[in-house]
Amino acid sequence: MQIDLKQLLNYKNKKVISRYRDEYHTSTTLAKSVFMELLKYFWLCRKHASDKFHFPKNDSLNFTCVIHNEMEDIDNMWHTFLLFTRDYHEFCNDYLNGIFFHHDPLPIKQRSVSKKNYEKELNKYLSYIYENLGEETLVKWFKE
């Protein structure tokens, strides 16, 4: 079952926002914005997994939904959220249909793909972000 993006974006956690704001010396407004981007990332990854399951022969889905270097703020927010293990566990249960969304670094094997394959996969990923979350999100995530 697909997760409802609007419902997911209604999730709030003041403790995570406060911790991120203090740890990364940023404003509450910016911390809330980064948290929203993290929630959108979760949604996109779950949607991608579902799409790959339902359309296994669709070549445009042959990419890995990962956090790239340009998405460092989102990764830092995820690390902050993970510090609040009870909240994170409850969030996964309540908002991700009980699927605990693990934070796994890419295996070294996957990091060492050829430049050509990396670019093909990245283009598919960028297109998927654009198609599902729009240009504004794509620009926020890959601002560099």
C-alpha positions as CSV (number, residue, x, y, z in Angstrom):
1,M,0.0,0.0,0.0
2,Q,1.3,3.4,-1.0
3,I,2.0,5.9,1.7
4,D,0.1,9.1,1.6
5,L,2.6,12.0,1.1
6,K,0.3,14.7,2.5
7,Q,-0.3,12.6,5.7
8,L,3.4,11.9,6.0
9,L,4.2,15.6,5.7
10,N,1.9,16.3,8.6
11,Y,4.3,14.5,11.0
12,K,6.0,16.9,13.3
13,N,8.7,16.3,15.9
14,K,9.9,19.3,18.0
15,K,12.7,17.3,19.7
16,V,14.3,16.4,16.4
17,I,14.0,19.9,15.0
18,S,15.4,21.4,18.2
19,R,18.4,19.0,18.3
20,Y,19.2,19.6,14.6
21,R,18.9,23.4,15.0
22,D,21.3,23.3,18.0
23,E,23.7,20.8,16.5
24,Y,24.0,22.3,13.1
25,H,23.7,26.0,14.2
26,T,20.7,26.8,12.0
27,S,17.3,28.4,12.4
28,T,14.2,26.6,13.4
29,T,12.7,27.5,10.0
30,L,15.6,25.9,8.1
31,A,15.5,22.8,10.4
32,K,11.8,22.3,9.8
33,S,12.4,22.7,6.0
34,V,15.1,20.0,6.1
35,F,12.9,17.7,8.1
36,M,10.2,18.1,5.4
37,E,12.7,17.1,2.8
38,L,13.7,14.0,4.8
39,L,10.0,13.0,5.0
40,K,9.7,13.4,1.2
41,Y,12.9,11.3,0.8
42,F,11.3,8.5,2.9
43,W,8.2,8.7,0.8
44,L,10.1,8.6,-2.5
45,C,12.2,5.6,-1.4
46,R,9.0,3.7,-0.3
47,K,7.3,4.6,-3.6
48,H,10.4,3.5,-5.6
49,A,10.4,0.2,-3.8
50,S,6.7,-0.3,-4.6
51,D,7.1,0.7,-8.2
52,K,10.0,-1.6,-8.7
53,F,8.0,-4.5,-7.2
54,H,4.9,-3.8,-9.4
55,F,6.9,-3.0,-12.6
56,P,10.1,-5.1,-12.4
57,K,10.8,-4.7,-16.2
58,N,10.6,-0.9,-16.2
59,D,14.2,0.1,-16.9
60,S,13.6,3.7,-15.8
61,L,13.4,2.3,-12.2
62,N,16.8,0.7,-12.3
63,F,18.5,3.0,-9.9
64,T,19.2,3.0,-6.2
65,C,17.3,5.5,-4.0
66,V,20.2,6.9,-2.0
67,I,21.4,10.1,-0.4
68,H,24.0,11.7,-2.6
69,N,26.6,14.1,-1.3
70,E,24.5,17.1,-2.3
71,M,21.8,15.8,0.0
72,E,24.0,16.2,3.1
73,D,21.4,18.2,5.1
74,I,18.9,15.4,4.6
75,D,21.4,12.8,5.8
76,N,22.3,14.9,8.8
77,M,18.6,15.3,9.7
78,W,18.1,11.5,9.3
79,H,21.0,10.9,11.7
80,T,19.4,13.4,14.2
81,F,16.0,11.6,13.9
82,L,17.7,8.3,14.5
83,L,19.0,9.5,17.9
84,F,15.4,9.6,19.1
85,T,14.9,5.8,18.6
86,R,11.5,5.6,20.2
87,D,10.1,8.4,18.1
88,Y,11.7,7.0,15.0
89,H,10.3,3.6,15.7
90,E,6.9,5.0,16.3
91,F,7.1,7.1,13.2
92,C,8.0,4.1,11.0
93,N,5.0,2.1,12.5
94,D,2.5,4.9,12.2
95,Y,3.6,6.6,8.9
96,L,5.5,4.0,6.9
97,N,3.0,1.2,7.3
98,G,5.1,-0.5,10.0
99,I,8.2,-0.8,7.8
100,F,11.3,0.2,9.8
101,F,13.3,2.2,7.3
102,H,16.9,1.4,8.0
103,H,19.7,3.8,7.3
104,D,22.3,1.7,5.5
105,P,25.4,3.2,3.9
106,L,26.0,2.0,0.3
107,P,28.2,-1.1,0.2
108,I,31.7,-0.4,-1.2
109,K,30.9,-2.6,-4.2
110,Q,28.0,-0.3,-5.2
111,R,30.1,2.8,-4.7
112,S,32.6,1.8,-7.3
113,V,30.4,1.8,-10.4
114,S,31.8,3.0,-13.7
115,K,31.3,6.7,-14.5
116,K,29.0,5.8,-17.4
117,N,26.8,3.6,-15.2
118,Y,26.8,6.1,-12.4
119,E,25.6,8.9,-14.7
120,K,22.9,6.6,-16.2
121,E,21.6,5.7,-12.8
122,L,21.8,9.2,-11.5
123,N,19.8,10.5,-14.5
124,K,17.1,7.9,-13.8
125,Y,17.1,8.9,-10.1
126,L,16.9,12.7,-10.9
127,S,14.1,12.1,-13.4
128,Y,12.2,10.0,-10.8
129,I,12.5,12.8,-8.2
130,Y,11.4,15.4,-10.7
131,E,8.4,13.3,-11.9
132,N,7.2,12.5,-8.3
133,L,8.2,15.5,-6.2
134,G,8.7,18.3,-8.8
135,E,11.4,20.6,-9.8
136,E,11.5,22.6,-6.5
137,T,12.4,19.4,-4.6
138,L,15.0,18.3,-7.1
139,V,16.7,21.7,-6.9
140,K,16.7,21.6,-3.1
141,W,18.2,18.2,-3.0
142,F,20.8,18.8,-5.7
143,K,21.5,22.4,-5.1
144,E,25.3,22.2,-5.8
